[in-house]
């Protein structure tokens, strides 16, 4: 029973830590500061728990007393969801990018249950120790079993559980596990547990699996490396090829420009953002979430002289790279702020005629920028008749389409008037991974459509109206010669959405839905 308690309490603690990042991210982002606050809080709680657990176990060396500790851990775990709903918005108002609000949130939510779970191992060691001569073996085996549980909890939660259930249900599950352990220790246990040799074998096998699952993967630069740096978020490369300069995060290409024209994108997806002008042809204020190589904001800055542009970029190193290597203009009409995009949108008092979302990179996507709650924030920051354009990566059909279809389904709940433009579209390419620009329009104001156009259901433009507006803008407003061709890629077929979830702050399994490699 003691080894079972040590294993499951260790698993519960690490599972709580992993899911804790999901609870914090919608309010504080997922920066290294947030992770540092979370990990540091848990370690501090364990330190205090180890000490007090050892002290109290000498005073009450019985299984029932340990059961009450587990009962307390179950209680403090169970109150995390309701407490977070009240506490986190208030703390976030003090500044989501600051260290102390996120640290305070971690302390309030995760210190009490982690502290009590930290008391379990030394208490269990005290109860299983039969003689001084066997003390070393007893201590070593107990902590090995507890760490084996921590490893199992980490892998199970991050690889599977978060994909299956929302954070609230995971918290409930952890609380029930601890409650069950409390009942089995307060009441005489009625179950047979594996032998110590069996538990030790499980611990060793788990450790071997852990070592075999990790590898040092260094991505290939794919060209002449002009600059390389490690930021808090990425391994950044600036790479020169024959005619382009590329920005890479680890193994993922973020964007690039032509060497002979820094305003010309090496990848067509950035040009497709200009399709948003079909639905609002004279924007005055624009926000871009995610800077990347700066392709979209600097081209909008050059082509539309009356447009004021703000950019929210999480990584300060990326901003430096864009100014130094990608000719991002330093101008009062183009302002860059280093901040998580969702936090920026939530905190800014400004409203925009156009918002571009470009924080998606090929092998990851910040889950808190994919949820219904995030899209609602975006909608609230748009003026009447405003437009949002989201660069997504995915396919319309097939096994690698689930994340895109789930994001589209979620987007549609907030922006019912939406338009889908696959980049470089060819018939029969439904299962091909590609950039897809999804455009949503807020009702009210002037949609920017051609005079006399018909709105289906009072909202949606027909393809012929879109093409007519594209022709009217070409040369006069928009500088792309192939603008009408880009507009003609409008995807009008039905996209099956019934088998994918709506993403929410509580349930957004983007990691399991993302199958790009």
N, C-alpha and C positions, 0 to 999 in steps of 0.2 A: 504493500500500500504506500509506503514512504517513497519508493522509487517512482511509482505511478504519479503521485502528487508532485514530485520534483520535475518529472518529465512534462506533465501537462501544464503546470504553472509556468515553466520555462517557455513552452510553446505559446501559451496565452500572452505572455509578456511581449515576445517578439512580434506576434501577430498584431497586438495592440499598437506597437510602434510603427509597423508597416502601414496599417490602416489610418494611423494618426496623420500621416502626410496627406491623405485624401481629405481628411476633415479640415486641415489647415489651409490647403491650397486655394480654395475659392476666396479666402479672405486675405491671405498673405502671399500667395503664389507658391512656387516650389523651388525657391532659390536655395543656395548653400546656407544662407543665414537661417532659413526655416528648418532645414535639415539639421544644422548644427544645434539649434535650439532644442529640437526634438530629441536628438541623440544625447546631448548634454544633460537634458532634464532626466532622461531615463537612467543615465549613468549615475547622476547625483542621487536619484531615488534608490538605486541599488546599493550605493555606498552606505547610505543611512540605514537602509533595510537590513543589510548584512550585519551591521554593528548592533542595532537594536534587537534583531532576531536572535543573535548569539547571546546577548545579555539576558533577554526574557526567557529563552529556552532553558537556561540554568535555574530560573525561578519556578517555571511551570513545565517540567519535562514530561509532557503527556500529549497524546494525539488529539485529545479534545481541544486543548488550548490552540493547537495549530489549526484546527478546524474553524475556530472563531476568526483567526487571521484571514483564512481563505474566504470566509463569509464577508468580511469587511472589504476584501479585494473585489468580490463579486458586486457588492453594492456600489462602490466607487466607479467601477467599470460601467455599470448599468445607467448611471446618471450622466455619462459623457454626452449623449445626443441632446437631451433637453438643455443641459448646461451650455453646450456649444452654441445652440441657437440664440441664447440670450447674451452670452459673453463675447463671442468672436466679433459680431458686428460692432459692438462698443469699443473693443480694443483696436479693431482695424481703423476706426476713425482717428486714432492717434498717429497713424502713419504706417501703411502696410509695408513700406520698404525699410522701416527702422528695425533695429535689433530687438528692442525691449518689448514692444507689443507682442511679437510672436513668442518671445521667451516667456512672457507673463501668461500667454494662452497655454503654452505647453506645461508650465508649472501648475496652473489651476486645473487642467483637464487630466494630465497624465502622471503627475507626481504622486498623488495619493494611491492609485491602484498599483503603480510600479513599486512604490515604497513597500507596500504590504506584500506584494509578490516577491520582493527581494528578501523578506524575512523568512521565506519558506525553506530555502536551501540550508542555512545554518541551523534552523530548528530541526529539520529532518536529519541532518548530520548528528545532532545531539541525541536524537531518539534512537538512531540505529547503531550508535557506538556502544559496543559491549565491553571493551577493555582498552586500556591505554596502548597495549601492544598492537592493536588492530586499528588505531585511530587514523593513521595515514591512509590505509586502504579504504576505510569508511569515508573519509573526507574526499579522497580522489574519485571514488566511484560515484558518490552522490553528486558532485559537481559535474562529472562527465555526463551523467544521466540528465541533469538539468540543462546543460549546454546542448546535448542532443535534442532535447525538446525545443530549445531556442532555434536551432538549425531547421528542424522540421516545421516549426511555426512560420519561420521566415519564408521558406520555399513554398509551403502550402498556400500561405496567404497571397504572396506576390504572384505566383504562377497560376493559381486556380481560384481561390476563394473570392478575390476581388472581381474576377470575371463572372462569377456565378451570382453574387448577391451585392446589394448596396451596403454602404458603410453602416447604416443603422442596424441592419440585420446581423452583420458581422459582430458588432458590439454586443448585441443581444446574445448571440451564440457564445461569445467568450464569457459573458457573465453567467450563462447557464452552465458552462463547463466548470467554472470556479465554484458555482453554487453546488453542483453535484459532488465535487471533491470535498467541499465543506460538510455536506451531509454524510458522506462516507467516512469522514474522520471523526465527526462529532458523534455519529451513531456507529456502533461496531461494524466494521466492513464485512460484507457477506460474499465477497468475490475473491477468487483465486487470482494472484498476479504472477507474471513470469518470474523465473529465477534470476538471481543477480547476474549469472553468466549470460542469460538471454538478454537482459537489459544492456550489459556491457557490449555484447555483440552488435546490438542495434546502434549503440553510440558510435562504435568503431566504423560500422558500415555507413552510417550517415556522414561521418567525417571523410571517409574515402570518396563517397559520392560528391561531397562538397568540393573536394580538391579536383576531381575529374571534370566538374561542370564549369570551372573557371579557366579562362585562358587569356593570354595577353595578345589581343588583336590590334595590330597597328595598321590603320588604313593606308592604302597606297595613295600617294599624292596625285598620280596621273599626269604629271607634267613637271615643268621647272618651278620649284618652290621659291617664290619671291619673299615670302614671310611666313613664319610659323610661330604660334603661341598657344599656350593653354590658359583658357579663362576659367572662371568659376563654373561654366556650363558646357564648354566645348573645347575640343582640340581644333584650333583654327588654322587653316592653310589658305594662303593666297598663291594661286598657281597660274603660271603663264603657259598657254598652249600656242600653237602656230599663229592664230589670229585673234585669240580671246584671252581675257584675264578672268579667272574663276575664283569664287569664294567657296571653300569647303568647310563643313563642320564634321570632323571625324571622317566617315566614308561618304557623307552625303553632300552633293553639290547644291549650294544655296542659290546660286545665280552667277551671272557673269556679264561682262561688257565687251564690246568689240574694241580692240586696241586702237584702231584708227578713228573711232568715234565713241567716246565714253558714254554718250546718251543712247547708244544703240545696244539693245539687249542681245546677249548671245543666245537667249532662250525666249521663244515667242510668248510664253505665258504672261510675262510682264506687260506685253502689248495689249493683251486681252482685257486688262483692267480698264482700258479706255472705253470698253463697251458700256460701262456704267453711264457714260455721257449720253447714251441714247435715251435714258430714262430721266436724266436731269442734266440738261445740256449746258447750264451756266452755274456750276457750283462756285460758291465763294469761299467755303472753308472745308478742308478735307483732313481726315486723320488716317494715318497708316499704322496698323498694329503689326510690328515686326519689320525690321529694317533690311535684313538680308544684305545683299550687295548694293542696296540703295537704288535699284533700277527703276521701280515705279515712282517713288517720290521725286527723284531728280528729273525724270522725263516729264512728269506733270508740272513741275516747277518751271521747266523751260518752255513747254508748249502752251501753257495757259497763264498768261502774265498777271491776271487778276486774282489768281487762286492763292489762298493762304494755306500752308500745309504744316501739320504737326505729325511727328512720328513718335511712337512709344516703342522703345527697344529695351529688352531686359538686360542685355549683356553690354557693359561699357566698352569692352575690348572690341566688339563688333563695330561700335560707333567710331572708335579710333581708326580701325582698319578701313572703314568706308571713306572717311575724310582723307586718309593718307594714300590709299591705293585705288579707290574707285571714283575719285573726283566728285564726291558729294559736295554740293555747293554750301558754303557758309554764308547764309543770307537770312535776313529777318523774315522773309516769306517762307522759309523752310527751317523749322525748329525741331530739334530732336531732344527728347527727354528719356533718360535711362530709368525705366520703370516697367514692371509687368503690365502687359496690355490691359488685362481685366481691371487691375488696380487703378490704372490711369483713367480708364473709362468711368469707373465708379466714382473716382474722386474729382474729376474735372467738372467745373461748372459750365464748360462750353458745350455747344451743340453744333452739329456739322450737317452739311448738305450731302457729304459723301464720306463713307468709311471703307477703307480697304483692309482686309484681314489677310495677312501673309506670314503667319507665324508657324506654318506647317512645314516640317522638313521630313525628308523621305522615310526615315526609319523611326520617327517618333512624332507625337503631336501632344502639346500640353492639354491634358484632359479638361482643365477648367476653361479652356477656350473653345470647347465643343458642345457645351451643355445648353439646355433650354434657358437656364437662368442667365448665362452669359449673353445669349442672343437677345434676351429681354433688356439687358443693360444697353446693348448696342442700339436696339430700337428706340429706347428712351433718350438716347443721345443724338438721334437724328431729327432734323427739322422736318416739318410736313413736306411730303414729296421727296424726302431724302432717300439715298440709295446706299446699300451695303454690297460690296463685292468680296467674295471669299475665295481664295485660291486653295482648292482641295486637290488631293492626289488620290486616284482610285480608278475603279472600273464600274460600268453600269451593270454588268452581269458576271457570274462566275464566282469561284471560291475566294477571290481577292477583292470582291466588291463590297463586303459587308460594312467596313468602316465608312466608306463614302456614303452608302445607302442609309446607314444609321445617322450620319451627320446631316444628310439631306432631309431625312424624316424629321429630325429635331429642328432643323432650320425652318422647315415648312410650318411647324406649329406656331412660330412667332412671325414669320414673313410668308403669309399665304400667297402673295403675289411674288412669284420667283421665276427665274429664267436660268437655264442651264446651258453653258457654252463649253463643250469639250474642245481643248486645244488641238489643232491639227487633226480634225475629225475626218475619218473615212468610214463609209458604210461597212458594216461587218466588224467593227472594232470594239464591240461592246465589252469584251473581256480583256482588252488591252489597258494596262495601267498608263495613265496620262494625267497631266494637269487639267483640272476642270474648274472653270470660273462659274460660281453660283452667285447670282445677283438677286437681291431682295429689295422691294420698293415699299416705302411707307406711304400709306394713303394720305390724301390731302395735298394741297399745293398743285403746281403744274408738273405733270409727269415728264414733260420734255418731249412728248411725242409729236408727230407732225400734225398740223392743223387738220381737223376733220377726221382724225383716226378713230376707229371704233374700239371701245374697251369691252372685252368679254366679261360679262357679269359685273360691269361697272369697274373693273380692275385691270384685267390682263390685256396686254397688247398682242395683236396677231403678228405672225411672222412677217407678213407683207408690210405692216406698219413699222416694224423694227428695221426692215431693210430700207424703207423709204426714209426713215430718220437717219440711218447710217449714210445714205447717199447725200442727204442734205448737209450733214456735218463734215463729210470728207472734203478736205482742201480748205474749207471755210473755217472750221474749228479744229478738227482732228487732222493730224499731219500724216497718218498712215495711208499709203496708197491702197493697201489691201483691207481697209477697214470694213468695206461691205462684205468681203469674203469672210472675215472673222465673224461678222454678225450673222452670216448665213449658216454658221455652224450650230445655231440654236437647236438643241435636242428636244424634239417634240414627242418622242415615244414615251409610253408609260414605263415608269421605273418601279419595279416590284419592291415594296417596303414592308410587307406584312411580317417578314421573318426577322426583322432587325429591331432593336429596342430604341426608344427615345432616350437620349442621353440627358442625365440630370446631374446636379452636384452630388446627389446621393448615390447614383448608379451610372457610371460612365466607363465601361470596360474597354476603353480604346486600345489598350495594350494587346488584349486578346483578339480584338477585331482587326488589328493592323497586321496584314500578312503581305508585306512587300518584298521580303527576302527569304 
